[in-house]
Amino acid sequence: MQPLPTPPPADPHSYAQGPALRHLQLALTVDFAQQTLAGSATWLLAEPLAAAATLVLDTRDLTIEGVQAGLKASDVPVSYSLAAPDPVLGQALRLELPAGTAAVRIAYHTSPGAAALQWLAPTQTAGTHPFLFTQSQAILARTWLPCPDSPGRRFSYEAAMEVLGPERGQLLALMSAENPQATALDGRYQFRQPQPVPAYLLALAVGRLDFAPLDARTGIYAEPATLARAQAEFGEMSAMVRAAEQLYGPYRWGRYDLLVLPSSFPFGGMENPCLTFVTPTILAGDRSLTSLVAHELAHSWSGNLVTNATWDDFWLNEGFTVYFERRIMEQLYGRPYADMLQVLGEADLRHTMQEMGPASPATHLRLHLAGRDPDDGLTDIAYEKGCLLLLTLERLVGRPRLDAFITEYFARFAFQSMTTDHFAAYLTQTLLTPDEASQLDLPAWLDGPGLPPGAPVAQSARFAAVYAALARLAAGAGPATLQPITTEWSSQEWEHFLRGLPPTLTAADLGRLDEVFHFTTSGNAELLAAWFPLALRAGYAPADAPLENFLRHVGRRKFLVPLYRALLATPGGPARAREIYQLARPNYHSVATSTLDALLGA
């Protein structure tokens, strides 16, 4: 076997360079009154410096108060400087370290507007206490600590957090680490993450939270008003962990817990090690949206264990994870269920490719994001085209061979980063025969637009009833006649039905559907997100107030962007969209507002 190429150290989205770092010690206070974190980040070097060296870290909107070489307050001050700020990358922090340095301590505090941090007032939560959560992916960790903010650089960490203020004894602090399960009356918490992680997987949350165990290694954290619903919704999480281990090897992170955040969380979930953050919009009451949990769990292998080296390689995280997620769902609920998820995912992919254009470089799996915010690459291309590449491999070599390859891949490269070139070399040398490699045409997948000829196309037997219902409506049947067909439909079948309705339906047509199926008052966020654009296009007035309520109280970007776009396309919509956005914006995380500000001209 030829030696495999090693991932290049350069990351276009990080200034970090210099001596290798192995461990982080954080000591921070959490101040809700000032909306700041303050304290120190101490970096332990891989080995003491034999000679003086320059260490460069990533920062953005941080106030650096001082730097010392060593672990004691009496240690030698370090000369440092901040480069001119870049609107996306922030500022390079340059530290001049003397010979013999084994650790460097940076005293600092965050800004109230730090992009990773969302400080919520009690009215923005499900309870009566303030809340803080972080979202570090993709390059926002640098807004709450000075760090090597690149997915290709890993370190273990420990942290001491102190919550300030009169409510300190009522607020629980959690991190992407070994966590407490009860509130500390003095507001002081200790954390430890012994496994090396990249900076984007650093996470912190502080709020009025309770814990409910599911089994010996899984449980749910949530606000008291939400906990019972969450516990019921995620009752099969333990089975998901077991299914994942049966597929691709042992879970390597100790505990697997979920934290249900307030509704302003901008994503469906975030795979923070040991503690996945999830949106309350998946609390549908019938466990119909829990494939999202399977997705975040799968990241414990794909992404957290073997990580994309740069954001240009993002598909290596998400393509594997979507494939893994659907294998978990197939193992738990059967192939027909997984097929529905695959059909819906491929429909999202086709829509995204249509928006981008068939020849757009943005439809390549390998991205070229230098000079842009890597958040631009978080599209369905990485997720669904990446999954289709894995499905193509499955069809080419068979499941048993592919499963053995993936299991070995996760084991061999555990706690390491991976580039697209490194993966391509490993794949062709360890899995594919020359004939199979020529059939696959990997360059067309990685660096070609759209989908190569012969890409798999999913079919769903369960969607046959959906097509039958749509055909009956098109033939003039009334909505009530569909009830015998739809009685046992899942969320996925209803979502496919709504997506399949023609854009020519009138407000009266929607009214008749709504009278029978009650879409406007659904508690399922996925169905509402599919229903509201239809209502806007048709001018269906009964949906206006529920839509505004949804936009004002749900912060998930996946829903917000298409809904605001649909609203902008209606008569009088731009003014109404901006009016709603002005009211709703304080509830949104910066990840969402950075996109919506541009969309709405705010």
C-alpha positions in Angstrom: 0.0 0.0 0.0 1.2 3.5 -0.9 1.6 5.9 2.1 -1.5 8.0 2.5 -1.1 11.8 2.3 -1.4 13.7 5.5 -3.9 16.5 6.0 -2.3 19.9 5.3 -1.9 22.1 8.4 -3.3 25.2 6.6 -6.9 26.2 7.3 -8.1 29.3 5.4 -10.5 30.1 8.2 -8.0 30.1 11.1 -5.0 32.2 11.9 -3.8 29.6 14.4 -0.1 28.5 14.1 2.9 27.9 16.2 3.6 25.4 19.0 1.2 22.5 19.3 -1.4 22.7 22.1 -2.7 19.7 24.0 -5.0 20.9 26.8 -7.2 23.8 27.8 -8.0 25.0 31.3 -10.9 27.5 31.3 -11.8 29.5 34.4 -14.8 31.8 33.7 -17.6 33.7 35.4 -21.0 33.8 33.8 -22.5 37.3 34.3 -26.1 37.6 33.1 -26.4 41.2 34.2 -23.5 42.2 32.0 -24.0 39.5 29.4 -20.3 38.5 29.5 -18.0 35.7 30.3 -14.8 36.7 32.0 -11.8 35.0 33.4 -8.9 33.1 31.7 -8.0 30.5 29.2 -4.8 28.6 29.9 -3.2 26.6 27.1 -0.8 23.7 28.0 1.7 23.1 25.2 2.4 19.7 23.9 6.0 20.1 25.3 8.0 22.9 26.8 9.6 25.3 24.3 13.2 24.6 23.6 13.5 28.1 22.2 11.4 31.2 22.0 8.4 30.9 19.7 5.4 32.7 18.4 1.9 31.3 19.1 -1.0 32.7 17.1 -4.6 32.1 18.2 -8.0 33.1 16.8 -10.1 35.8 18.5 -13.1 37.9 17.6 -14.6 40.7 19.7 -12.6 39.6 22.8 -11.0 42.1 25.2 -7.6 40.7 26.1 -6.6 41.9 29.6 -3.1 40.3 29.9 -1.0 37.2 29.0 1.4 35.2 31.2 3.7 32.3 30.5 2.9 29.8 33.2 0.1 28.7 35.5 0.7 31.1 38.4 -0.3 34.8 38.8 3.3 35.6 39.5 4.6 34.2 36.2 6.3 36.1 33.4 4.1 38.5 31.4 4.0 37.7 27.7 4.2 40.3 24.9 1.1 40.1 22.7 -0.6 41.9 19.9 -3.9 41.8 18.0 -4.0 42.1 14.2 -6.5 44.3 12.4 -10.0 42.8 12.5 -11.5 40.8 9.7 -15.4 40.8 9.7 -15.5 37.0 9.3 -12.2 35.7 10.8 -11.9 38.2 13.6 -8.4 39.1 14.9 -5.2 37.1 15.1 -3.8 37.1 18.7 0.0 36.9 18.4 1.9 35.8 21.6 5.6 35.9 21.9 6.5 33.0 24.2 9.9 32.7 25.9 12.0 29.6 25.9 10.9 27.0 28.5 7.2 28.0 28.2 5.0 25.0 29.0 1.7 26.9 29.5 0.3 30.3 28.6 -2.6 32.0 30.5 -4.7 34.6 28.7 -7.0 36.8 30.8 -9.9 38.2 28.9 -13.7 38.9 28.7 -16.3 38.5 26.0 -18.4 41.2 24.5 -22.2 41.3 25.1 -22.7 40.9 21.4 -20.4 37.8 21.1 -21.7 35.9 18.1 -21.5 32.4 19.7 -23.4 33.4 22.8 -27.2 33.9 23.1 -28.3 35.5 26.4 -32.1 35.0 26.9 -34.4 36.9 29.2 -36.9 34.8 31.2 -39.6 35.7 28.7 -37.7 34.0 26.0 -37.6 30.7 27.8 -40.1 28.1 28.9 -39.7 29.3 32.5 -39.0 32.3 34.7 -35.2 32.4 34.7 -32.6 33.7 32.2 -30.7 31.3 29.9 -27.4 31.2 28.1 -26.2 28.9 25.4 -23.4 28.8 22.9 -23.2 27.8 19.3 -19.5 27.5 18.3 -19.8 25.9 14.9 -18.4 26.8 12.4 -15.9 29.5 13.6 -17.6 31.1 16.5 -15.7 29.5 19.3 -13.2 32.4 18.9 -15.9 34.8 20.0 -16.0 33.4 23.5 -12.4 32.2 24.1 -9.0 32.7 22.4 -8.3 29.4 20.7 -7.0 27.5 17.6 -10.5 27.7 16.0 -10.0 25.1 13.3 -11.6 21.6 13.0 -8.2 20.2 12.3 -6.8 21.1 15.7 -7.8 19.1 18.8 -7.3 19.4 22.5 -8.7 18.0 25.7 -10.1 20.5 28.3 -11.3 21.2 31.8 -13.3 24.1 33.0 -14.3 25.9 36.2 -17.5 28.0 35.7 -19.1 30.3 38.3 -22.5 31.7 37.7 -22.9 35.2 39.2 -26.0 37.0 40.5 -28.9 36.4 42.9 -30.2 33.4 40.9 -26.9 31.6 40.9 -28.2 28.8 43.1 -31.0 28.1 40.7 -29.1 27.9 37.5 -27.4 24.7 36.3 -24.3 25.0 34.0 -23.5 22.3 31.5 -20.7 21.8 28.9 -19.7 19.4 26.1 -18.0 17.3 28.8 -18.6 15.2 32.0 -21.6 17.1 33.5 -23.4 17.5 36.9 -27.0 16.3 37.2 -28.1 18.8 39.9 -27.8 22.5 40.5 -25.0 23.7 42.8 -26.2 26.2 45.4 -23.0 28.2 45.2 -23.2 28.5 41.4 -19.8 26.8 40.9 -19.2 23.9 38.5 -16.3 21.8 37.3 -16.1 20.1 33.9 -13.7 17.7 32.3 -13.5 16.5 28.7 -10.6 14.0 28.5 -11.0 13.3 24.8 -9.4 15.7 22.3 -11.9 17.8 20.5 -11.8 20.7 18.0 -12.9 24.2 19.1 -16.2 24.1 17.3 -17.3 21.3 19.7 -16.8 23.5 22.8 -20.2 24.2 24.3 -21.7 25.9 27.3 -25.3 26.2 28.5 -26.6 27.8 31.8 -30.3 27.9 32.8 -33.0 26.6 35.1 -32.6 22.9 34.1 -33.6 19.6 35.5 -32.3 16.1 34.6 -34.2 12.8 33.9 -32.2 9.6 33.3 -33.2 7.2 30.6 -30.7 4.5 31.4 -27.2 4.2 33.0 -25.6 6.3 30.3 -28.3 8.4 28.7 -30.6 11.1 29.9 -32.4 14.4 29.2 -31.8 17.9 30.5 -34.5 20.5 29.9 -36.4 23.3 31.5 -38.9 22.0 34.1 -41.9 22.9 32.0 -40.4 20.9 29.1 -38.8 17.9 30.8 -41.8 15.5 30.9 -42.5 16.0 27.2 -38.9 15.6 26.3 -38.5 12.4 28.4 -41.5 10.9 26.6 -40.4 12.0 23.2 -36.9 10.6 23.5 -37.7 7.4 25.3 -36.1 5.3 22.6 -32.7 7.1 22.7 -31.0 4.3 24.5 -32.0 1.9 21.8 -30.6 4.4 19.2 -27.2 4.3 21.0 -27.2 0.5 21.0 -28.2 0.4 17.3 -25.4 2.8 16.4 -22.8 0.6 18.3 -24.0 -2.5 16.5 -23.5 -0.8 13.2 -20.1 0.9 13.6 -18.4 0.1 16.9 -18.4 1.3 20.5 -19.5 4.7 21.6 -16.3 6.5 22.8 -17.6 9.5 24.8 -18.9 8.0 28.1 -22.4 9.5 28.5 -24.8 10.5 25.8 -27.3 13.1 27.1 -29.6 15.6 25.4 -30.2 19.2 26.3 -33.5 20.6 25.0 -32.8 24.3 24.5 -35.2 27.2 24.3 -36.9 27.7 20.9 -34.4 30.4 19.8 -31.7 27.7 19.1 -30.8 28.2 15.4 -30.4 24.5 14.4 -32.2 21.3 14.8 -29.4 19.9 16.8 -25.7 20.3 17.6 -23.5 17.3 18.2 -21.6 18.6 21.2 -19.7 15.7 22.7 -21.5 14.0 25.7 -24.3 16.6 25.4 -26.2 17.0 22.2 -28.1 20.3 22.0 -31.6 20.0 20.4 -34.4 22.3 19.4 -37.8 22.0 21.1 -39.3 22.0 17.6 -38.8 18.3 17.4 -41.1 17.7 20.4 -44.0 16.6 18.2 -45.7 14.4 20.8 -45.4 11.2 18.7 -41.7 10.6 18.3 -42.1 11.3 14.6 -39.1 13.8 14.4 -36.5 11.9 16.4 -34.4 11.0 13.3 -32.8 14.3 14.2 -31.5 12.7 17.4 -30.2 9.7 15.4 -28.4 12.2 13.2 -26.7 14.0 16.2 -25.9 10.6 17.8 -24.2 9.5 14.6 -22.0 12.5 14.8 -20.4 10.9 17.8 -18.6 8.8 15.2 -18.7 10.9 12.1 -17.5 14.4 12.9 -16.7 14.1 16.6 -14.5 11.0 16.3 -13.2 11.5 12.7 -13.5 15.2 11.9 -13.3 17.2 8.7 -9.8 18.9 8.6 -11.2 22.1 7.2 -14.7 23.4 6.4 -14.0 22.7 2.7 -14.2 19.0 3.8 -17.5 19.4 5.6 -19.2 16.7 3.6 -17.0 14.1 5.4 -18.9 15.0 8.6 -22.4 15.3 7.2 -22.5 12.9 4.3 -21.4 10.0 6.6 -23.7 11.2 9.3 -26.9 11.3 7.1 -26.1 7.8 5.8 -25.4 6.6 9.4 -28.6 8.3 10.7 -30.8 6.5 8.2 -29.1 3.2 8.9 -30.0 3.7 12.6 -33.6 4.5 11.7 -33.8 1.5 9.4 -32.5 -0.8 12.2 -35.1 0.6 14.7 -38.1 1.1 12.5 -37.5 -0.8 9.3 -36.4 -0.1 5.7 -39.7 1.5 4.6 -39.4 4.2 7.3 -35.8 4.9 6.3 -36.8 5.1 2.6 -39.2 7.9 3.4 -36.4 9.9 5.0 -34.2 9.3 2.0 -36.8 10.4 -0.5 -37.4 13.6 1.5 -33.7 14.2 1.7 -33.2 13.8 -2.0 -36.1 16.2 -2.7 -34.3 18.8 -0.5 -31.1 18.2 -2.5 -32.8 18.6 -5.8 -34.4 21.9 -4.6 -31.0 23.1 -3.4 -29.2 22.2 -6.6 -32.0 24.0 -8.6 -31.5 27.1 -6.6 -27.7 27.0 -7.0 -27.7 26.2 -10.7 -26.7 22.9 -12.3 -23.1 24.0 -13.0 -22.5 25.8 -9.7 -19.2 25.0 -7.9 -21.3 25.2 -4.7 -22.8 21.8 -5.7 -19.3 20.1 -5.4 -18.7 18.0 -2.4 -15.3 19.5 -1.9 -15.9 23.1 -1.2 -13.6 26.2 -1.7 -14.7 28.5 1.0 -11.6 30.6 1.4 -12.5 34.3 1.8 -16.1 33.4 2.7 -17.9 32.5 5.9 -17.7 28.7 6.2 -21.4 28.9 7.2 -22.0 29.3 3.5 -21.1 25.7 3.0 -23.7 24.3 5.5 -26.1 23.3 2.7 -27.9 20.1 1.6 -25.0 19.4 -0.7 -22.7 18.2 2.1 -25.5 16.3 3.7 -27.5 14.7 0.9 -25.0 14.5 -1.9 -22.5 13.1 0.6 -25.1 10.5 1.6 -25.7 9.5 -2.0 -22.0 8.9 -2.5 -22.1 6.4 0.4 -25.3 4.8 -1.0 -23.5 4.5 -4.4 -20.6 2.8 -2.6 -23.1 0.5 -0.9 -24.6 -0.5 -4.2 -21.2 -1.0 -5.8 -19.5 -3.1 -3.1 -22.4 -4.4 -1.0 -23.4 -3.5 2.5 -21.2 -6.0 4.3 -18.0 -4.7 2.7 -19.0 -1.1 3.1 -19.9 -1.6 6.8 -16.6 -3.2 7.5 -14.8 -0.3 5.8 -16.7 2.3 7.8 -16.1 0.5 11.1 -12.4 0.3 10.4 -12.3 3.9 9.2 -13.8 5.2 12.5 -11.5 3.0 14.5 -8.3 3.8 12.6 -8.7 7.6 12.4 -10.4 8.1 15.8 -9.7 11.5 17.3 -8.0 12.7 14.1 -8.9 15.0 11.3 -9.5 14.0 7.7 -9.2 15.8 4.4 -11.1 14.9 1.2 -7.8 13.9 -0.5 -6.8 11.7 2.5 -10.2 10.0 2.4 -10.2 9.5 -1.3 -6.7 7.8 -1.1 -7.8 5.6 1.9 -11.0 4.6 0.1 -9.3 3.6 -3.2 -6.5 1.8 -1.4 -8.5 -0.2 1.2 -12.0 -0.7 -0.2 -12.2 -0.4 -4.0 -10.8 -2.6 -6.7 -9.4 -0.8 -9.8 -12.6 -1.8 -11.7 -14.8 -0.5 -8.9 -12.9 2.7 -8.7 -13.4 3.3 -12.4 -17.1 2.6 -12.0 -17.5 5.0 -9.1 -15.7 8.0 -10.8 -14.9 9.6 -7.4 -13.5 12.8 -9.0 -17.0 13.5 -10.5 -18.5 13.1 -7.0 -16.0 15.2 -5.2 -15.2 18.0 -7.7 -18.0 17.9 -10.2 -21.3 19.8 -10.2 -24.6 18.2 -9.5 -25.0 14.4 -9.4 -22.9 12.1 -11.6 -24.9 9.9 -14.0 -26.3 6.8 -12.3 -26.6 8.3 -8.8 -29.2 6.4 -6.8 -32.8 7.6 -6.7 -34.7 6.5 -3.6 -38.2 5.1 -3.8 -40.6 4.7 -0.9 -43.4 2.2 -0.8 -45.1 4.1 2.0 -45.4 7.2 -0.2 -47.6 5.3 -2.7 -50.6 6.2 -0.5 -49.5 9.8 -0.6 -49.4 9.9 -4.4 -52.8 8.2 -4.4 -54.2 10.9 -2.1 -52.8 13.7 -4.2 -54.2 12.1 -7.3 -57.7 11.9 -5.8 -57.6 15.6 -4.8 -56.5 16.5 -8.4 -59.4 14.5 -9.7 -61.8 16.6 -7.6 -62.4 14.5 -4.5 -63.0 16.3 -1.3 -60.5 16.3 1.5 -62.8 14.3 3.8 -62.6 11.4 1.4 -58.8 11.1 2.1 -59.3 10.3 5.8 -59.4 6.5 5.4 -56.0 6.7 3.5 -54.3 9.1 5.9 -55.4 7.7 9.3 -52.1 6.1 10.1 -49.8 8.5 8.3 -46.5 9.5 9.9 -45.1 13.0 10.0 -43.0 12.1 6.9 -46.0 11.1 4.9 -47.9 14.3 5.8 -44.8 16.4 4.9 -44.5 14.7 1.5 -48.3 15.3 0.9 -47.9 19.0 1.6 -44.9 19.3 -0.6 -46.8 17.6 -3.4 -49.8 19.9 -3.3 -50.0 22.1 -6.5 -49.0 25.8 -6.2 -52.3 26.7 -7.8 -54.5 25.9 -4.8 -56.8 28.8 -3.7 -57.5 30.0 -0.2 -60.8 28.2 -0.4 -59.0 24.9 -1.4 -56.7 25.3 1.6 -59.6 26.1 3.9 -61.3 22.8 3.0 -58.1 20.9 3.7 -57.5 22.8 6.9 -61.1 22.1 8.1 -60.4 18.3 7.8 -56.8 18.0 8.8 -56.1 21.1 11.0 -52.7 22.0 9.5 -52.8 25.6 10.8 -53.1 24.4 14.4 -50.7 21.5 14.1 -48.1 21.1 16.9 -45.6 19.6 14.4 -43.1 22.3 13.3 -42.1 20.4 10.2 -45.7 20.3 9.0 -46.2 24.0 9.8 -43.1 24.9 7.9 -44.5 23.1 4.8 -48.0 24.5 5.3 -47.3 28.2 5.8 -45.7 28.8 2.3 -48.9 27.3 0.7 -51.0 29.5 2.9 -49.0 32.6 2.0 -49.0 31.9 -1.8 -52.8 31.4 -1.7 -53.6 34.3 0.6 -55.1 32.0 3.2 -55.8 34.5 6.0 -56.5 32.1 8.9 -52.8 31.1 8.8 -51.5 34.7 9.1 -51.5 35.0 12.9 -50.2 31.5 13.5 -47.4 32.2 11.0 -46.4 35.4 12.8 -46.5 33.6 16.1 -44.2 30.9 14.6 -41.7 33.4 13.3 -41.6 35.3 16.5 -41.0 32.3 18.8 -39.1 29.8 16.7 -35.4 30.5 16.0 -34.5 27.5 13.8 -32.9 28.9 10.6 -34.0 25.9 8.5 -37.6 27.1 9.0 -37.1 30.9 9.1 -35.3 31.5 5.8 -37.8 29.8 3.5 -40.8 31.3 5.5 -39.4 34.8 5.3 -38.7 34.3 1.6 -42.2 33.1 1.0 -43.5 36.1 2.9 -41.4 38.5 0.9 -42.9 37.1 -2.4 -46.5 38.1 -1.4 -48.3 41.4 -2.1 -47.3 43.7 0.8 -45.0 41.0 2.1 -41.8 42.9 2.3 -43.2 45.4 4.7 -44.9 42.8 6.8 -41.8 40.6 6.9 -39.7 43.4 8.2 -42.3 44.4 10.8 -42.3 40.8 12.1 -38.6 40.5 11.9 -38.1 43.7 14.0 -40.2 42.1 16.7 -38.7 38.6 16.4 -35.0 39.4 15.9 -34.1 39.6 19.6 -35.2 36.0 19.9 -32.9 34.8 17.2 -29.3 33.7 17.5 -26.6 35.4 15.5 -26.3 32.4 13.2 -29.9 33.1 12.1 -29.7 36.9 12.1 -26.5 36.9 9.9 -28.5 35.3 7.2 -31.8 37.1 7.8 -30.3 40.5 8.0 -29.0 40.1 4.5 -32.3 38.6 3.2 -34.5 41.3 4.7 -32.1 44.3 4.3 -32.1 44.8 8.1 
